[in-house]
Amino acid sequence: MPEIAVRMTKRNHNAFVHLLGALESQGFDLGELLITKDFNEILRAKPKVVLYSFFTEEIWGSLRDEIRLLKERGALLVAGGYHAIAMPKHTLNVLGFDIAVIGEGEEVLYQLLTTLKKTGYRITKELANITGLAFYLNGDFVFTGFAKVENFWRFPPYPESVRLISPIEITRGCPFGCYYCQTPYIKGFRMRHRPIDQIVKYSKRMKDMRYITPNAFAYGSPGAILKLDKLEALLKALQPLRKEGRRLFYGTFPSEVRPEFVLPETLELLIDYADNRRLAIGAQSGDDAMLKAMHRLHRVEHVQRAVEYMLEYGFEPVVDFIVGLPNETRESQRKSIELMKWIMAKGGKVRAHYFMPLPGTPWSRCRPSPLSDEMKKFLGRMAAKGKIEGSWGKQIELSRRLQRLIEEFYEEPMAYHGRVREVC
Ligand code: SF4
């Protein structure tokens, strides 16, 4: 029976596929792992170690029951992912994990598993030599530093010995630092890109080629500027795969593009080289003052220009908004409604989300604003007509839970660049 289990879920699938590729490429035999989305299979196998990866929003689901059942059976539980990084003490003390992985996981996970195998799957002082862990040793909290993997493309996105694929992470890090977003604080502010030949090599395994990146049009760029030649080189290199029958989806699920990168030249590339005729952008607010307050670094006019270009070039715009932003006034909400109406009247789609104060972000201690009656009615009416998608309704309750969690268990988050600036 395998002694180590990987608790895959729908939400951590992509992350674990990449991590398994990294583990294997460093010489770890994946045959030693039980990799499954079936929790009962893990229970039956009675592994010594179980690997988890999850977001804060998931801690109120079945996770706690799973932890309890595994602890009763004496398993050592390892948590990675955004929650463990932003709230390691909560992960250990409250959720009950034994080890939190802090930072980019490719190397630390390999070192952790090989060390645990040697030390009988126990927490020992040897773990203190591995950068990227938090745990308790003899009652003392030990944090060994934030794990960084500068050249993440040293590791393949997929393993060879198990048949698992996912959209490929082609870019890591984001320079924009939006105050509600965890990405730059966990992956860094500098964009790093997987080389084209590697993307092509592994894209051959996908039928529909899809990619993970914070801003698909920024491929090849340090982040804030467009590098059209690099973007074109990537898209061109994927064309032989399209000719073999694969479809290329770029700038749409599971990634998106920033509005100011939507230009005739980027859209022309998609027309020539990609199959999607939908493009997702984040507008977030219809009020320039709110965009400034959340450090979005673009204005409403960039969103309008992007939508107009998309329509001109035959793309369906899918535009994300966040409602209930900290210090958002009724007037700000009215401006968002106006922009949503304008987008829908032009033929675009709107997705509405309620503000969630995520740990590890500058806005983690900010309070959401209540929705004005006008906003509630508008969203309700549009949703009933099928014109607005998004789960803002469910997110209101989730947002409250996040606020309570942070009020009760606030801890300074571990972050890629040291301290996360607190805005509230
Ligand atoms: S929301 Fe997008 S652009 Fe802003 S910091 Fe996050 S990944 Fe970057």
Residues whose N, C-alpha, C, O or C-beta is under 5 A from the ligand:
A	BS01	SF4	C174 F176 G177 C178 C181 T183 P184 P214
